[in-house]
């Protein structure tokens, strides 16, 4: 779901850290989807999610290769079901992936926190990078929805 020198305004980051992507909801909205009960992804990612891309990542959607500095977010919200509706409620997590010179980096922020990290470093290599290796375009599963 990021660059040693942050191209977007994300604050100072080290070679291993990924900063919270301030203002990501003003980036390009790539897609939204719902993961419901019965999906193997439901226990962790159940609910509504939105994917946003910074300007550099948009180039990657057009060409199939994401340039260094590309950042994507996977914003997952719990849902409340009503008669004929499903509405997003609280944020469950925010996954962020950033393309760096040595490849993609991943981090997961808990809920609405901009500092509390649930998955990073070696965990992200195992949990995120290993799965994204099988993605069809440069470790990215999502496609741009017109």
Buried (B, 14 or more C-beta within 10 A) or exposed (E): BBBBEBBBEBEEBEEEBBBBBEEBEEBEEBEEEEBEEEEEEEEEBBBBBBBBBBBBBBBBBEEEEBBBBBBBBBBBBBBEEEEEEEEBEEBBBBBBBBBBEEEBBBBBBBEEEEEEBBBBEEBBEEBBBEEBEEEEBBBBBBEBEE
